[in-house]
């Protein structure tokens, strides 16, 4: 099974690119982030004509997540379950944004997630990011067991290690690399999830995101922040993974490239 994730930075702008990539890469499951459209405008029928059922969680303009599957979609969970969210949490509004959708795809519990950016460490947005990540951990811990087949896919807005950033020295004191963010990611891994891409590659300078500005893509000044985290019983079956840099090229690309893993079930 091929499971992919892609922050498309506006599906309305990049629908044709996504459709072309589906034909080219043939993923069985594709998780999308930053669709930036409302549910009523999501192209369900267009994807169905291509053989993909789909579910979407979005209100338009910002955020928005989706799952496309040609192997079935069951038990869809839109957002976090209400009992996971503390009513007294001062970041409740941020936690309830359209940033997660989950479904069972051929026996695999798949979540498409878009972790908040955080902006700057001194901002409330950063604290909201940490609160969102804790809620994600609580959701996984409450909903699944270590025996389940789990794939948490999306834009984590965290570079797991210094080798996932083009120049770590330039990011000191910035979001995406701070210790609390990395610890929140490590907490997910301690629970029993593993970086699918790193099962295949250990090298540095392998990135999934490049800023549009200053020619950063051509300079290869990027970060690896798009991840597929897999449970124990899936990570051992990964036999291939790829960041498709070609999709960061050409006309109107997203600033992210799609990432996928192949799992020999």
C-alpha positions as CSV (number, residue, x, y, z in Angstrom):
1,X,0.0,0.0,0.0
2,X,1.3,3.5,-0.9
3,X,0.4,6.2,1.6
4,X,1.2,9.8,0.8
5,X,0.9,13.2,2.3
6,X,1.0,16.6,0.7
7,X,0.4,20.2,1.9
8,X,-1.0,21.6,-1.3
9,X,-1.3,25.2,-0.1
10,X,-4.7,25.7,-1.7
11,X,-6.4,22.9,-3.5
12,X,-8.4,25.4,-5.7
13,X,-5.1,26.6,-7.1
14,X,-3.5,23.2,-7.4
15,X,-6.3,20.8,-8.1
16,X,-5.0,19.9,-11.6
17,X,-1.5,19.3,-10.1
18,X,-3.0,17.0,-7.5
19,X,-5.0,15.1,-10.1
20,X,-1.9,14.7,-12.4
21,X,0.1,13.4,-9.4
22,X,-2.6,10.9,-8.5
23,X,-2.4,9.5,-12.1
24,X,1.4,9.5,-12.0
25,X,2.2,8.3,-8.4
26,X,-0.8,6.1,-7.9
27,X,-1.1,6.4,-4.1
28,X,-3.6,4.2,-2.4
29,X,-4.2,6.9,0.2
30,X,-3.4,10.6,-0.1
31,X,-3.6,12.9,2.9
32,X,-3.9,16.6,2.0
33,X,-3.3,19.7,4.1
34,X,-4.0,23.4,3.7
35,X,-6.7,22.8,1.2
36,X,-8.0,26.3,2.0
37,X,-11.6,25.5,0.8
38,X,-14.9,24.8,2.4
39,X,-16.5,21.4,2.5
40,X,-19.2,22.5,0.1
41,X,-16.5,23.4,-2.5
42,X,-14.3,20.3,-2.1
43,X,-14.1,18.3,-5.5
44,X,-15.5,15.0,-4.1
45,X,-16.9,14.0,-7.5
46,X,-13.7,14.8,-9.4
47,X,-11.7,12.5,-7.2
48,X,-14.4,9.8,-7.3
49,X,-14.2,9.8,-11.1
50,X,-10.5,8.9,-10.6
51,X,-11.4,6.1,-8.2
52,X,-10.8,7.9,-4.9
53,X,-13.4,8.3,-2.2
54,X,-12.6,11.4,-0.1
55,X,-13.4,13.1,3.1
56,X,-12.7,16.7,3.9
57,X,-12.7,19.1,6.9
58,X,-12.5,22.8,6.1
59,X,-14.3,26.1,6.2
60,X,-12.4,28.0,3.5
61,X,-9.5,30.5,3.4
62,X,-7.3,28.8,6.0
63,X,-6.3,25.3,7.0
64,X,-8.4,22.4,5.7
65,X,-7.4,18.7,5.7
66,X,-8.6,15.7,3.6
67,X,-8.1,12.0,3.0
68,X,-8.4,10.4,-0.5
69,X,-8.6,6.7,-0.7
70,X,-9.0,4.1,-3.3
71,X,-9.1,1.2,-0.7
72,X,-12.1,2.4,1.2
73,X,-13.0,5.0,3.9
74,X,-14.7,3.9,7.2
75,X,-15.3,5.3,10.6
76,X,-14.5,8.9,9.7
77,X,-13.6,11.2,12.6
78,X,-13.7,15.0,11.8
79,X,-11.6,17.0,14.1
80,X,-10.7,15.9,17.6
81,X,-13.5,14.1,19.6
82,X,-15.1,16.6,21.9
83,X,-14.2,14.6,25.0
84,X,-10.5,14.9,24.2
85,X,-10.7,18.7,24.4
86,X,-10.6,20.4,27.8
87,X,-13.4,23.0,28.0
88,X,-11.2,25.1,30.2
89,X,-8.2,25.1,27.8
90,X,-7.4,28.7,26.8
91,X,-6.4,27.4,23.4
92,X,-9.6,25.4,22.8
93,X,-10.5,27.6,19.7
94,X,-7.2,26.8,18.1
95,X,-7.4,23.1,18.9
96,X,-10.9,23.0,17.2
97,X,-9.6,24.5,13.9
98,X,-9.8,22.3,10.8
99,X,-6.5,20.6,11.2
100,X,-7.2,16.9,11.6
101,X,-9.4,14.3,9.9
102,X,-9.1,10.5,10.4
103,X,-10.5,7.4,8.8
104,X,-9.9,3.7,8.5
105,X,-8.5,2.8,5.1
106,X,-8.3,-0.9,4.5
107,X,-7.6,-1.6,8.1
108,X,-5.1,1.2,8.6
109,X,-6.1,4.1,10.9
110,X,-5.1,7.1,8.9
111,X,-5.0,10.7,10.1
112,X,-4.3,13.8,7.9
113,X,-3.0,16.5,10.2
114,X,-1.9,20.1,9.8
115,X,0.0,21.2,13.0
116,X,-0.2,25.0,13.7
117,X,2.9,26.9,12.5
118,X,3.6,28.6,15.8
119,X,4.9,31.8,14.2
120,X,7.4,32.8,17.0
121,X,8.4,31.2,20.3
122,X,7.3,34.4,22.2
123,X,3.8,34.3,20.8
124,X,0.5,32.8,21.9
125,X,0.5,31.0,18.6
126,X,3.5,28.9,19.8
127,X,1.7,28.0,23.0
128,X,-1.4,27.1,21.0
129,X,0.8,24.8,18.8
130,X,2.1,23.0,21.9
131,X,-1.4,22.6,23.2
132,X,-2.5,21.2,19.8
133,X,0.3,18.7,19.8
134,X,-0.6,17.5,23.3
135,X,-4.2,17.1,22.2
136,X,-3.0,15.0,19.2
137,X,-1.1,12.8,21.7
138,X,-4.2,12.5,23.9
139,X,-6.3,11.6,20.9
140,X,-4.0,8.9,19.7
141,X,-3.6,7.5,23.2
142,X,-7.4,7.5,23.8
143,X,-8.4,6.1,20.3
144,X,-5.8,3.5,19.5
145,X,-3.6,0.8,20.9
146,X,-0.1,-0.3,20.1
147,X,-1.6,-3.3,18.2
148,X,-3.5,-1.1,15.8
149,X,-2.2,-0.2,12.3
150,X,-1.7,3.6,12.5
151,X,-0.5,6.2,10.0
152,X,-0.4,9.8,11.2
153,X,0.4,11.9,8.1
154,X,0.8,15.6,7.4
155,X,2.6,18.9,7.8
156,X,3.9,18.7,11.4
157,X,5.7,22.1,11.2
158,X,8.5,20.5,13.1
159,X,11.9,19.5,11.8
160,X,12.7,16.4,13.9
161,X,16.5,16.8,13.9
162,X,19.1,19.3,13.0
163,X,19.9,17.3,9.9
164,X,16.3,18.1,8.7
165,X,17.2,21.8,8.4
166,X,19.5,23.3,5.8
167,X,21.4,25.4,8.3
168,X,20.6,24.7,12.0
169,X,22.5,27.8,13.1
170,X,20.0,30.1,11.4
171,X,17.1,28.6,13.2
172,X,18.3,29.0,16.8
173,X,15.6,30.5,18.8
174,X,13.0,29.9,16.1
175,X,9.9,27.7,15.8
176,X,10.0,24.3,14.1
177,X,13.3,23.3,15.8
178,X,12.6,24.3,19.5
179,X,13.1,21.7,22.2
180,X,9.4,21.7,23.4
181,X,8.2,21.1,19.8
182,X,10.7,18.3,19.2
183,X,9.8,16.8,22.6
184,X,6.1,16.8,21.6
185,X,7.0,14.9,18.5
186,X,9.2,12.6,20.5
187,X,6.3,11.9,22.8
188,X,4.4,10.6,19.8
189,X,7.3,8.4,18.9
190,X,7.6,7.2,22.5
191,X,4.0,6.1,22.3
192,X,4.9,3.8,19.5
193,X,5.1,5.7,16.2
194,X,8.0,5.8,13.8
195,X,9.2,8.1,11.0
196,X,8.4,6.2,7.8
197,X,10.8,8.2,5.7
198,X,13.7,7.6,8.0
199,X,13.2,3.9,7.8
200,X,14.6,4.2,4.3
201,X,17.0,7.2,4.5
202,X,19.4,8.5,7.2
203,X,21.1,11.2,5.2
204,X,20.9,14.9,6.0
205,X,19.7,17.6,3.6
206,X,16.6,15.7,2.5
207,X,13.8,18.3,2.6
208,X,10.0,18.5,1.9
209,X,9.5,22.3,2.2
210,X,11.3,25.3,0.7
211,X,10.3,28.9,1.2
212,X,9.1,30.6,-2.0
213,X,11.3,33.6,-1.3
214,X,15.0,34.2,-2.2
215,X,15.2,31.2,-4.6
216,X,15.4,28.8,-1.6
217,X,14.3,25.8,-3.6
218,X,17.1,26.2,-6.2
219,X,19.6,26.8,-3.4
220,X,18.2,23.7,-1.6
221,X,17.6,25.8,1.5
222,X,14.7,23.8,3.0
223,X,13.3,21.8,5.9
224,X,11.8,18.3,6.3
225,X,8.6,19.0,8.2
226,X,6.1,16.7,6.3
227,X,6.1,13.3,8.0
228,X,4.4,10.0,8.0
229,X,4.4,8.4,11.4
230,X,3.7,4.7,11.5
231,X,2.9,2.2,14.2
232,X,5.3,-0.7,15.1
233,X,3.4,-3.2,12.9
234,X,3.6,-1.0,9.8
235,X,7.1,0.5,10.1
236,X,8.7,-2.9,9.8
237,X,6.9,-3.4,6.5
238,X,8.1,-0.2,4.8
239,X,10.2,-1.0,1.7
240,X,10.3,2.3,-0.1
241,X,9.8,6.0,0.6
242,X,10.2,9.2,-1.5
243,X,10.0,13.0,-1.3
244,X,8.8,13.9,-4.8
245,X,10.9,17.1,-5.4
246,X,9.6,17.3,-8.9
247,X,6.3,18.5,-7.6
248,X,8.0,21.6,-6.2
249,X,9.0,22.6,-9.7
250,X,7.0,23.9,-12.7
251,X,4.0,26.2,-12.8
252,X,2.3,27.2,-9.5
253,X,3.9,24.6,-7.2
254,X,3.1,24.3,-3.5
255,X,6.0,25.2,-1.2
256,X,5.8,21.6,0.0
257,X,6.6,18.4,-1.9
258,X,4.5,15.2,-1.5
259,X,6.0,12.4,0.6
260,X,5.0,8.8,0.4
261,X,5.8,5.4,1.9
262,X,5.3,2.0,0.4
263,X,4.2,-0.7,2.9
264,X,4.3,-4.4,2.0
265,X,1.1,-5.7,3.6
